[in-house]
């Protein structure tokens, strides 16, 4: 690995040594291999550096003029329990090194220091750190994922999305992936990460709609020991785990208003505090967000922060629904047929022309996810070697009824009477519908409704009474 690439991937190394000549020699040896080095001369300076930087490794002498290496070790473990610490000691103090190992040091290095041995230990420590981070992520993901599927299709709209994806991947720009449920937004986010210079870093995904509001903040930002009842240990959040990689915020449109300001700050400043913490943590994270909601409409309705929307949508990408790329339906169906035949240990199945004709006009409201589920069920139910329409169990007639004759919404408005009377009826209907929608979104909290509609609580109460809204 080149020095230039390593400097991008790995955080700095904290070097704690009071002898200037030795510290300079060690720094030069580490920098020659592409590492960034932060220096400290005693325990106090080391503790300050631990709070202000996020070192990949701590390399500390055991004997220091103020404090000692054991104190540095404990401070490092207090900041991050998995942080690798290598201690240096004189030949006659091996027993002290053994004590440090019992306290949680990764290894010790006897003086005089051999630079080659030092660099070997550093590479080992970096490898251990990467494995530790990956292990945390794998425990959460591997139970529910057996690998990401490929992006399949030749439709012109899909190719345009792919081109945008490649252009965005070469940058660190925040990307907003929009599209209906089931279009594969996370799949495209993973492809974006794999194409980016951060591909060697972690890809961390979190569904903002699947976690209760009371827990979402701790999942995103982590928490300190003792931050709340049951917080027996410090826990890193998703922002922290995604350091030097990509953070995928799925269903970002469902992010509670109370958290939107904190997310905005984390995006703009690349720093945050854990819940219950006071020391800011600096992170290097590329954010990709996804939503099936119309965020512009949410902003207009004051249900979403405008500044956060603009921060997220620097590079928007819209995934077309499956019904708009009907030529890809058969291609995707064959891909899933092959996949599930392998997974279910079945002989290959053939998709009949009649089955293709059955699938093409179906609107697929659940998009690619619905098609995938349909094919999995079909592979299980098919008793021969050919898939026929009856195996698909699709009802095109009921699923896609003939569209009714379009009528204008203005045809339903009562225009009787004077101009002022007709206008009052329209305004009253709009106000009533708007208030009902706001009450639903606010969970019945009238104070919050008044804030959302930017009217006084007194005016809101009067309108609720006027329109008979409970």
C-alpha positions in Angstrom: 0.0 0.0 0.0 1.4 3.4 -0.9 2.1 6.0 1.7 -0.4 8.4 0.0 -3.3 5.8 0.2 -2.5 4.8 3.8 -2.6 8.4 5.0 -6.2 8.6 3.6 -7.4 5.4 5.3 -5.9 5.3 8.7 -6.3 7.9 11.6 -3.1 9.3 13.2 -0.8 7.5 15.6 -0.3 9.1 19.1 3.3 8.9 20.1 4.1 9.6 23.8 7.8 9.9 24.5 9.6 12.5 26.7 13.1 12.2 25.0 13.0 14.6 22.0 15.7 12.7 20.0 13.9 9.3 20.3 10.5 10.8 19.6 11.9 12.5 16.5 13.5 9.3 15.3 10.3 7.3 15.8 8.2 10.0 14.1 10.4 10.0 11.0 10.3 6.2 10.8 6.4 6.2 11.0 6.0 9.1 8.6 8.3 7.4 6.1 5.7 4.7 5.8 2.9 7.2 5.3 1.5 7.4 8.8 0.4 10.7 10.4 1.9 11.2 13.9 0.6 13.2 16.8 3.2 13.8 19.6 3.0 14.1 23.3 5.8 14.3 26.0 3.9 13.2 29.1 0.6 11.8 30.3 -1.2 15.2 30.5 -0.4 16.0 26.9 -1.4 12.5 25.9 -4.8 12.8 27.5 -5.4 16.1 25.7 -4.4 14.6 22.4 -6.7 11.6 23.0 -9.6 14.0 23.4 -8.8 16.2 20.5 -7.9 13.5 17.9 -9.0 10.0 17.1 -5.8 8.1 17.0 -5.6 4.7 15.4 -2.9 3.5 17.8 -1.2 4.8 20.9 2.6 4.2 21.2 3.8 5.2 24.7 6.9 5.0 26.9 6.2 3.6 30.3 8.5 6.1 32.1 7.3 9.7 31.7 8.3 12.9 33.6 4.6 13.5 34.5 2.4 10.5 35.0 3.4 7.2 33.3 2.6 4.8 30.5 0.0 2.9 32.6 -1.9 6.2 33.1 -1.8 6.8 29.3 -3.0 3.3 28.7 -5.9 3.7 31.1 -6.9 7.1 29.5 -6.8 5.5 26.1 -9.0 2.7 27.1 -11.4 5.1 28.7 -11.7 7.0 25.5 -12.1 3.9 23.4 -11.9 0.4 24.9 -10.7 -1.2 21.6 -8.0 1.3 21.0 -4.6 -0.6 20.5 -1.8 0.6 22.8 1.8 -0.4 22.4 4.1 0.4 25.4 7.9 0.9 25.2 10.1 0.0 28.1 13.8 -0.4 29.0 15.2 -3.9 29.0 15.4 -4.0 32.8 11.7 -3.1 33.2 10.1 -6.1 31.5 7.9 -6.7 34.6 6.3 -3.3 34.1 5.5 -4.2 30.5 3.8 -7.4 31.7 1.7 -5.3 34.0 0.8 -3.1 31.1 -0.3 -6.1 29.1 -2.5 -7.2 32.0 -4.1 -3.7 31.9 -5.0 -4.2 28.2 -1.9 -3.2 26.2 -1.7 -4.9 22.8 2.1 -5.4 23.0 5.4 -4.0 24.3 8.6 -2.9 22.7 11.9 -3.1 24.5 14.4 -0.3 24.1 16.5 0.5 22.2 13.7 0.5 19.7 14.3 -1.3 16.4 12.4 0.7 13.7 11.6 -2.4 11.7 10.1 -4.2 14.7 8.1 -1.0 15.5 6.6 -0.8 12.0 5.7 -4.5 12.1 3.8 -4.0 15.4 2.1 -0.9 14.0 0.8 -2.8 10.9 -0.4 -5.6 13.2 -2.2 -3.1 15.4 -3.9 -1.4 12.4 -5.0 -4.8 11.1 -6.5 -5.6 14.5 -8.3 -2.3 14.7 -9.9 -2.8 11.2 -11.0 -6.3 12.2 -12.5 -5.0 15.4 -14.6 -2.4 13.6 -15.6 -4.9 10.9 -16.6 -7.4 13.6 -19.0 -4.9 15.2 -20.7 -4.3 11.8 -20.8 -7.9 10.8 -22.6 -8.9 14.0 -25.3 -6.5 13.1 -25.5 -7.2 9.3 -24.4 -10.8 8.6 -27.4 -12.3 10.4 -29.8 -10.6 8.0 -27.7 -10.3 4.8 -26.1 -13.0 2.6 -24.6 -10.6 0.2 -25.8 -7.7 -1.9 -27.5 -8.5 -5.2 -26.3 -7.1 -8.5 -27.8 -4.1 -10.3 -29.6 -5.8 -13.2 -31.2 -4.0 -16.2 -30.6 -2.3 -19.5 -33.2 0.4 -19.5 -32.0 3.8 -20.6 -33.3 5.4 -17.3 -31.3 2.8 -15.3 -28.2 3.5 -17.3 -28.6 7.2 -16.6 -28.7 6.5 -12.9 -25.6 4.3 -13.2 -23.7 7.1 -14.9 -24.7 9.6 -12.2 -23.6 7.0 -9.6 -20.2 6.7 -11.1 -19.8 10.5 -11.3 -20.8 11.0 -7.6 -18.7 8.1 -6.4 -15.4 9.9 -7.4 -16.3 12.7 -5.0 -17.1 13.0 -1.3 -20.3 14.9 -2.1 -23.4 14.0 0.0 -25.9 12.1 -2.2 -29.6 11.8 -1.8 -31.2 8.7 -3.4 -34.9 9.1 -4.0 -37.3 6.5 -5.1 -40.4 4.4 -4.2 -40.2 1.6 -1.7 -38.6 -1.5 -3.2 -36.6 0.2 -6.0 -33.3 -0.9 -4.4 -32.0 2.4 -2.9 -29.7 0.6 -0.4 -28.3 -1.5 -3.3 -27.4 1.7 -5.2 -25.9 3.2 -2.0 -23.7 0.1 -1.6 -22.6 0.3 -5.2 -21.7 4.0 -4.7 -19.5 3.1 -1.7 -17.9 0.3 -3.6 -17.0 2.6 -6.5 -15.6 5.3 -4.2 -12.1 5.9 -2.8 -13.6 4.9 0.5 -14.3 1.3 -0.6 -11.7 -0.1 1.9 -13.5 1.7 4.7 -16.8 0.6 6.4 -20.3 0.9 4.9 -22.6 1.5 7.8 -26.4 1.5 7.3 -29.2 2.6 9.6 -32.9 2.8 8.9 -34.2 6.0 10.5 -37.8 4.8 10.3 -37.2 1.4 11.9 -35.9 2.7 15.3 -38.0 4.4 17.9 -37.2 8.2 18.3 -36.0 7.6 21.9 -33.3 5.2 20.7 -32.4 6.7 17.4 -30.1 9.4 18.8 -28.0 6.8 20.7 -27.8 4.6 17.6 -26.6 7.5 15.5 -24.2 9.1 18.0 -23.5 6.5 20.6 -23.5 7.1 24.3 -21.2 7.4 27.3 -21.1 5.1 30.3 -23.7 6.2 32.8 -25.5 8.4 30.3 -28.8 6.8 31.2 -30.1 3.9 33.2 -28.7 0.7 31.8 -25.7 2.4 30.0 -23.2 0.1 31.7 -20.5 0.8 29.0 -19.7 3.3 26.4 -21.2 2.4 23.0 -20.0 3.9 19.6 -22.7 5.2 17.3 -23.1 4.7 13.6 -21.3 8.0 12.8 -18.3 6.8 14.8 -18.3 3.3 13.2 -18.5 4.8 9.7 -15.2 6.8 10.2 -13.2 6.9 7.0 -16.1 5.2 5.2 -19.7 5.7 4.2 -22.8 6.2 6.4 -26.1 5.3 4.7 -29.1 7.0 6.3 -32.1 5.1 5.0 -35.6 6.6 5.2 -34.1 10.0 6.1 -37.5 11.6 5.4 -38.8 10.0 8.6 -36.1 11.5 10.8 -37.8 13.2 13.8 -37.7 17.0 13.8 -35.9 16.9 17.2 -32.9 15.1 15.6 -32.7 17.0 12.3 -30.7 19.9 13.8 -28.1 17.5 15.3 -27.8 15.6 12.1 -27.3 18.9 10.2 -24.5 19.9 12.5 -22.8 16.6 12.2 -22.9 16.8 8.4 -21.6 20.4 8.3 -19.0 20.2 11.0 -18.1 16.5 10.8 -18.2 16.4 14.6 -20.6 15.5 17.3 -20.9 14.4 21.0 -22.0 11.1 22.3 -25.2 11.1 24.3 -24.1 12.0 27.8 -20.7 13.2 26.6 -19.1 16.6 26.5 -16.0 16.1 24.4 -16.6 16.6 20.6 -15.6 13.7 18.3 -14.2 14.5 14.9 -15.3 12.1 12.1 -14.5 11.7 8.4 -17.7 10.3 7.0 -19.3 10.4 3.5 -23.1 10.5 3.9 -25.5 8.9 1.5 -29.2 9.3 2.4 -32.3 7.7 0.9 -36.0 8.4 1.1 -39.3 7.4 -0.5 -41.0 10.7 0.6 -41.3 13.9 -1.3 -38.9 16.0 0.9 -39.7 19.2 -1.1 -43.3 18.9 -0.1 -42.3 18.1 3.5 -40.2 21.3 3.6 -43.1 23.3 2.2 -45.4 21.9 4.9 -42.8 22.8 7.5 -42.4 19.1 8.5 -38.8 19.0 7.4 -35.9 21.5 7.9 -35.1 23.3 4.7 -31.4 23.7 5.5 -31.1 19.9 6.2 -32.9 19.1 2.9 -30.5 21.4 0.9 -27.5 19.8 2.8 -28.6 16.3 1.9 -29.6 16.9 -1.7 -26.3 18.3 -3.0 -26.3 15.4 -5.6 -29.8 13.9 -5.9 -30.3 10.6 -7.7 -33.8 9.3 -8.5 -34.3 5.5 -9.0 -37.1 4.9 -11.5 -39.9 2.5 -10.5 -40.1 -0.9 -12.2 -43.3 0.0 -14.1 -41.3 2.7 -15.9 -38.7 0.2 -17.2 -41.0 -2.7 -18.3 -38.3 -4.1 -20.6 -36.2 -5.0 -17.6 -39.0 -7.1 -15.9 -38.2 -10.3 -17.8 -34.4 -9.7 -17.4 -34.8 -9.3 -13.6 -37.2 -12.3 -13.5 -34.6 -14.6 -15.1 -31.9 -13.3 -12.8 -34.0 -14.1 -9.7 -35.1 -17.5 -11.2 -31.4 -18.5 -11.5 -30.6 -17.2 -8.0 -33.4 -19.1 -6.2 -32.9 -22.2 -8.2 -29.3 -22.2 -6.9 -30.4 -21.3 -3.4 -33.1 -23.9 -3.2 -30.9 -26.5 -5.0 -33.4 -26.9 -7.8 -32.9 -27.7 -11.5 -33.0 -24.6 -13.7 -36.4 -23.3 -14.7 -37.5 -21.7 -17.9 -39.8 -18.6 -18.0 -42.4 -19.2 -20.7 -43.4 -16.5 -23.2 -46.9 -16.5 -21.7 -45.5 -15.8 -18.2 -43.5 -12.9 -19.6 -46.7 -11.5 -21.2 -48.4 -11.9 -17.9 -45.7 -10.0 -16.0 -45.2 -7.1 -18.4 -48.4 -5.1 -17.9 -48.6 -5.7 -14.1 -47.8 -2.4 -12.3 -45.5 -3.9 -9.6 -46.4 -1.4 -6.8 -43.7 -3.0 -4.7 -41.2 -2.6 -7.5 -38.1 -4.9 -7.6 -38.7 -6.2 -4.1 -42.2 -7.4 -5.0 -40.8 -9.0 -8.2 -38.1 -10.8 -6.2 -40.6 -12.1 -3.7 -42.9 -13.2 -6.5 -40.2 -15.2 -8.2 -39.0 -16.8 -5.0 -42.6 -18.0 -4.3 -42.9 -19.1 -8.0 -39.7 -21.2 -7.9 -41.0 -23.0 -4.8 -44.5 -23.7 -6.3 -43.5 -24.7 -9.9 -43.7 -28.4 -10.2 -42.2 -28.9 -13.7 -39.3 -27.3 -15.6 -41.3 -24.3 -17.0 -42.9 -21.3 -15.3 -46.4 -20.6 -16.6 -48.7 -17.7 -15.8 -50.6 -19.8 -13.2 -47.4 -20.2 -11.2 -47.0 -16.4 -10.9 -50.4 -15.9 -9.3 -50.8 -12.4 -10.7 -54.1 -10.9 -11.4 -53.4 -8.2 -14.0 -57.0 -7.3 -14.4 -57.5 -6.5 -10.7 -54.0 -5.2 -10.1 -54.2 -2.7 -13.0 -57.8 -1.7 -13.6 -58.7 0.5 -16.5 -58.2 4.1 -15.5 -61.4 6.0 -14.8 -62.1 9.1 -16.9 -60.0 11.9 -15.5 -61.9 14.7 -13.8 -60.6 18.0 -12.7 -60.6 18.6 -8.9 -62.2 22.0 -9.6 -65.3 20.2 -10.8 -66.1 19.2 -7.1 -66.0 22.8 -5.8 -69.2 24.5 -5.0 -69.1 27.8 -7.0 -72.6 29.0 -6.1 -73.2 32.4 -4.7 -70.9 35.5 -4.9 -67.1 35.5 -5.4 -66.5 36.1 -1.7 -68.8 33.2 -0.7 -67.1 30.7 -3.0 -63.7 31.8 -1.9 -64.6 31.4 1.8 -65.8 27.8 1.1 -62.5 26.9 -0.7 -60.3 28.5 2.0 -62.3 26.8 4.8 -61.9 23.4 3.2 -58.2 23.9 2.7 -57.7 25.1 6.3 -59.7 22.2 7.7 -57.7 19.6 5.7 -54.4 21.2 6.6 -55.2 21.2 10.3 -56.3 17.6 10.2 -53.1 16.6 8.5 -51.0 18.6 11.0 -52.8 17.0 13.9 -52.1 13.5 12.6 -48.4 14.3 11.9 -48.0 15.9 15.4 -49.7 13.0 17.2 -52.5 15.3 18.4 -50.1 17.7 20.1 -51.9 21.1 19.6 -49.0 23.2 20.6 -46.8 21.5 18.0 -49.5 21.9 15.4 -49.6 25.7 16.1 -45.8 25.8 15.6 -46.0 23.8 12.4 -48.7 26.0 11.0 -47.1 29.2 12.3 -50.3 30.4 13.9 -51.1 31.2 17.6 -52.5 28.6 19.9 -55.6 30.8 20.3 -56.2 31.0 16.6 -55.8 27.2 16.3 -58.3 26.5 19.1 -60.8 28.8 17.4 -60.4 27.1 14.0 -60.7 23.7 15.6 -64.0 24.8 17.1 -65.2 26.4 13.9 -64.5 23.4 11.7 -65.6 20.8 14.3 -62.2 19.1 14.3 -61.7 16.9 17.4 
